[in-house]
Structure formats: C-alpha cells, structure tokens
C-alpha cells in the first residue's frame, strides 16, 4: 500500500513529537510551521534581520533528519546552542545557518530545502506564512489584581506565559500571505495532522492565515487533530471539550474527521465526543502518553495510533 501524503501543522516541541511519530508511518511528510515566535534566539534574529523566526523551523527539520550517523550528526550540529555571555550566547547554530542561507538565496523555502538536503531529511519543512507574524490575545485575568478584566496581551511569549485565561487570539498582520508551496502541500495531502502543541500559539494560528485555512477546508485530505496529553500552560483549567470549542469559535467553517486523545486527559468523554461531533469528527481514544514523562507523547504509541487511523478507510 502506498504510504499517505501527510501534512503536519504546528510548532515547537509538539510538532517535533508528531513528526517523529509520523516518520514511522510514512516517508511523505510536509511540516507546516508557525512563524510567530518572538523570544530567545529566534526573537533576536527576527528583530535584527527582519526574517521569519527560524527556531521552530529548525526543530522541525531536526525531527525529520535521516536516521543515520550523518543525519544524527548534523541534527546535533543544528540543535547546538552556544553558551557563555557573548553575542552568540543562547543562539542555536541551526538558527544562524538558516538565516545565512536566507541572506544568500533570498528565498526562505529554498534555504529550508537546502538544510533539509544537508540532513537528508525525510520530508519537507515549510513556513505557515510568507511573513513574520505576531500573536495578540484577549486575556481575562492577565493582571492578577483584576481577575475579571480582559486585556490585550501582545506577542507569542507573553501569550504563552500569561497566568490569565486566553479567550481569543489574532494575528498581526491579520491577513498574512501564505507561501504557494504551503497551500499546495495541503491541497495535495491525504491527511492533515493538526497538533499537538501550545494551543493558542502553535495549533490555532494555522487557521487564522486565510489562504491556508481555505486550503485546509477545500482539500480532499482527511483532517486529524491530536490533543495534548496534558492541559497546562495556555489552556490550564480547560476541559478537553473546551479545546475543540475554542478551535470552532476561531474557525467556524473548519471541519475535522478524527480527534485523537489520550484517556488520561479526558475529563468528560461524553462532552468531548459531542464537541468532536460538532466539528464533524469521530473521537479516537488511545494511550499515546509517555509513561513517567508528564506532558510528553510516546513516539511508538503515537505512531501506532496514527498508523491505525490512517490505515482505515474512514479514519476510525
């Protein structure tokens, strides 16, 4: 049987987890990565050179590296982070390499493809949008002294670390262009995998890029949402169903086919199934969490769940 063409959307460690599992299922993978990070090495390079933040792109490329000494060596080189107190302190070497290729070739996608060739990557990495983005959020209780007040919180780092409750997010600019390669990859896919990851800053931003959202609606691909194995950070206190409800409120015309959830994070299975049905999806409950590692997916268990879902005609 021909392996499916899979597009995985997300950012950071969540996307890296899904990519690591997916590469055990198929060799035809495209990663579509958020470009709104404004912290750390990525934030510094973005501000200095006015480029897409390279960090999440680097992590996705590293997750797809060839499973050989060559691939692992170059993965470790890309992931190496400089220590000390100098101007390079905190920078990942891969971020610098990606920025150098962007300066030399003036095409972000070509630069990413070159890094993928160096890693002999099993798949391709593309940016979610053609321009750097900012994420703003409406947050209730961001100021602990005013728990009922709604405030605008600006920037991915601030949104990801707020102690308040995120009620909605917006991208800046609001209608960013998408790369044509990214849109086409979604239209050509057999499966779209959204999540896991930070809900408001890694998962849902993909649905706020108009061209990308339209492609995700128009594609003939089946759509799979992977829920996190822990409700924390941006969605601390959320029920499982609330994750789906917030997604529906931000993209009411978007539909899913399958929602994958670990049983340990389902607080009310009936409510979660109902929320999944509202999005057109079937709930698949499978143990995909890593034993003894809170908040982490187990690569082999997640890969087995993906294989079972993608190997059946209706994804159930």
C-alpha positions in Angstrom: 0.0 0.0 0.0 1.3 3.4 -0.9 2.2 5.5 2.2 0.0 8.5 2.7 1.0 12.1 2.0 0.8 13.8 5.4 0.9 17.5 6.2 1.6 18.1 9.9 0.9 21.6 11.2 2.2 23.1 14.5 5.3 24.4 16.1 7.9 23.7 18.7 8.1 20.5 20.7 4.5 19.5 19.9 5.2 19.4 16.1 8.5 17.7 16.6 6.7 14.9 18.5 4.1 14.4 15.8 6.8 14.4 13.1 9.0 11.9 14.9 6.0 9.6 15.1 4.8 10.2 11.6 8.1 9.3 10.1 7.5 5.7 11.3 4.2 5.7 9.3 5.2 7.4 6.1 8.1 9.0 4.2 5.9 11.5 2.5 5.7 14.3 5.2 5.5 18.0 4.9 5.8 20.1 8.1 4.0 23.5 8.1 5.4 25.5 10.9 4.2 28.6 12.8 6.3 31.8 12.3 5.3 34.0 15.3 8.0 33.2 17.8 9.4 36.4 19.3 11.5 35.1 22.1 15.1 33.7 22.6 17.4 33.2 19.7 14.6 33.4 17.1 13.3 36.7 18.5 16.7 38.2 18.4 17.4 37.2 14.8 14.0 38.2 13.7 14.4 41.7 15.2 18.0 42.1 13.9 17.5 40.8 10.3 13.7 41.1 9.8 13.4 37.4 8.9 11.0 34.6 9.8 11.8 33.3 13.2 13.9 30.2 12.5 13.8 28.2 15.7 10.6 26.2 15.2 11.6 25.6 11.5 14.9 24.3 12.8 13.3 21.9 15.2 11.0 20.5 12.5 14.0 19.9 10.2 15.9 18.2 13.0 12.9 15.9 13.7 12.9 14.8 10.1 16.7 14.1 9.9 17.9 10.9 8.3 18.1 8.1 10.8 21.9 7.6 10.2 25.1 8.7 11.7 25.2 11.5 9.1 21.7 12.7 9.8 22.1 12.5 13.6 25.4 14.3 13.5 24.0 17.3 11.5 20.9 17.3 13.6 23.0 17.7 16.7 25.0 20.5 15.0 21.8 22.3 14.1 20.5 21.9 17.7 23.8 23.0 19.3 23.2 26.1 21.4 26.1 28.4 22.3 26.8 29.0 26.0 28.6 31.9 27.7 27.9 35.6 27.9 29.0 36.8 24.5 27.0 37.9 21.5 26.4 34.3 20.4 25.2 33.1 23.8 21.8 31.5 23.5 21.8 31.2 19.7 21.3 27.8 18.2 23.7 27.2 15.4 21.0 26.0 13.1 19.2 29.3 13.5 22.3 31.1 12.3 22.8 28.7 9.4 19.2 29.1 8.3 19.5 32.9 8.4 22.7 32.8 6.5 21.1 30.7 3.7 18.2 33.2 3.6 20.6 36.0 3.1 22.5 34.1 0.4 19.4 32.9 -1.6 16.7 35.5 -0.7 14.1 32.7 -0.6 13.1 31.2 2.8 11.7 28.0 1.2 14.9 27.3 -0.8 17.0 27.9 2.3 15.0 25.4 4.3 15.2 22.9 1.4 19.0 23.2 1.5 19.1 22.5 5.2 16.8 19.5 4.6 19.2 18.2 2.0 22.1 18.6 4.4 20.1 16.5 7.0 18.9 14.1 4.3 15.5 14.9 5.8 12.6 12.5 5.5 10.2 15.2 4.3 10.0 18.9 3.8 9.6 21.9 6.1 7.6 25.0 5.1 6.6 28.2 6.9 2.9 28.8 7.8 3.0 32.3 6.3 5.3 34.2 4.0 6.0 37.0 6.5 6.8 37.0 10.2 3.7 37.2 12.4 2.8 38.4 15.8 0.1 36.9 18.1 -2.1 39.1 20.2 -4.6 37.7 22.6 -7.6 38.8 24.6 -6.9 37.5 28.1 -9.1 37.6 31.1 -7.3 38.0 34.4 -3.9 38.7 32.9 -3.4 41.2 35.7 -3.9 39.1 39.0 -5.2 42.3 40.7 -8.1 42.4 38.2 -9.2 38.8 37.6 -12.3 39.8 35.7 -10.8 42.3 33.4 -10.0 41.4 29.8 -6.7 42.8 28.5 -4.8 42.7 25.2 -1.6 40.7 25.5 0.9 41.2 22.7 3.5 38.7 21.4 3.8 34.9 21.4 6.0 34.7 24.5 3.6 36.9 26.5 0.6 35.0 25.4 2.2 31.6 26.1 3.2 32.6 29.6 0.1 34.6 30.7 -1.4 33.4 34.0 -4.8 34.6 32.8 -7.4 32.8 30.6 -6.9 33.3 26.8 -10.3 34.0 25.3 -9.3 34.7 21.7 -6.2 35.4 19.5 -5.5 37.5 16.4 -2.6 37.5 14.0 -0.7 40.7 13.1 -0.9 41.3 10.2 -4.5 39.9 10.2 -4.5 38.6 6.6 -0.9 37.4 6.1 0.0 35.8 2.8 0.8 32.1 2.7 3.6 30.5 0.6 2.2 28.8 -2.5 4.2 25.7 -1.7 2.5 25.5 1.7 -1.0 25.9 0.2 -0.3 23.3 -2.5 1.0 20.8 0.0 -2.3 20.9 1.9 -4.3 20.6 -1.3 -2.3 17.6 -2.4 -2.3 15.8 1.0 -4.1 12.6 2.0 -4.1 13.5 5.7 -3.8 16.8 7.6 -2.5 16.5 11.2 -3.0 19.4 13.5 -1.4 19.4 16.9 -0.3 18.6 19.5 1.3 21.8 20.8 0.6 25.0 22.6 -3.0 25.5 21.7 -3.2 29.3 21.1 0.4 29.9 19.8 1.2 26.7 17.9 -2.0 25.0 16.9 -4.8 27.5 16.2 -2.7 30.2 14.4 -2.7 28.0 11.2 -6.5 28.5 11.0 -6.1 32.3 11.0 -4.0 32.5 7.8 -6.7 33.0 5.2 -5.1 31.1 2.2 -4.0 28.3 4.5 -7.4 28.0 6.2 -9.1 27.9 2.8 -6.8 25.1 1.6 -7.5 23.1 4.8 -11.2 23.5 4.1 -11.1 22.8 0.4 -8.6 19.9 0.5 -9.8 16.3 -0.1 -7.5 15.2 2.7 -8.8 13.8 5.9 -8.2 16.0 9.0 -6.8 14.7 12.3 -6.5 16.7 15.4 -4.1 15.4 18.1 -5.0 16.7 21.6 -2.2 17.4 24.1 -1.6 14.8 26.8 -1.7 17.5 29.5 -3.9 20.6 29.9 -1.4 23.1 31.1 0.2 26.4 30.1 -2.1 28.4 27.8 -5.0 26.1 28.4 -4.6 25.3 32.1 -8.0 24.7 33.6 -9.6 23.9 30.2 -11.7 20.8 29.8 -11.0 18.6 26.8 -14.1 19.8 25.1 -13.1 23.4 25.6 -10.1 22.9 23.3 -12.4 21.9 20.5 -14.9 24.7 21.3 -12.2 27.4 21.1 -11.0 25.9 17.8 -14.6 26.1 16.4 -15.0 29.7 17.6 -11.9 30.8 15.8 -12.6 28.9 12.6 -16.4 28.1 12.4 -16.2 26.8 8.8 -13.4 24.3 9.6 -14.2 20.6 10.0 -12.3 17.6 11.3 -12.6 13.9 10.6 -10.8 12.4 13.7 -9.9 13.7 17.1 -7.2 11.7 18.9 -7.0 11.8 22.7 -5.2 10.0 25.5 -7.7 8.7 28.1 -5.8 10.3 30.9 -6.7 13.8 29.8 -10.4 13.2 29.1 -12.3 14.7 31.9 -15.7 14.1 30.4 -15.8 11.7 27.4 -19.4 12.4 26.6 -18.8 16.1 26.3 -15.6 15.6 24.3 -17.4 13.2 21.9 -20.2 15.8 21.5 -17.7 18.6 20.8 -16.0 16.4 18.2 -19.3 15.6 16.5 -19.9 19.3 16.2 -16.8 19.5 14.2 -17.8 16.5 12.1 -15.2 14.3 13.8 -15.0 10.9 15.4 -13.2 10.6 18.8 -10.4 8.0 18.9 -9.2 7.3 22.4 -5.8 5.7 22.6 -3.0 5.6 25.1 -0.3 7.8 23.5 1.3 9.5 26.5 4.8 8.6 27.6 4.8 6.7 30.9 6.6 8.6 33.6 7.0 11.7 31.4 4.2 14.1 32.2 3.1 16.1 29.2 5.0 14.0 26.6 3.7 11.8 23.8 5.3 8.4 23.4 6.7 8.2 19.9 5.9 4.5 19.3 2.4 4.7 20.8 1.6 7.9 18.8 3.0 6.3 15.6 0.8 3.2 16.2 -2.3 5.4 16.7 -1.5 7.3 13.5 -1.0 4.1 11.6 -4.3 2.6 12.8 -6.2 5.8 12.0 -4.7 6.4 8.6 -4.9 2.7 7.6 -8.7 2.6 7.8 -10.9 4.0 5.0 -12.9 6.2 7.3 -10.1 7.0 9.8 -11.9 5.2 12.7 
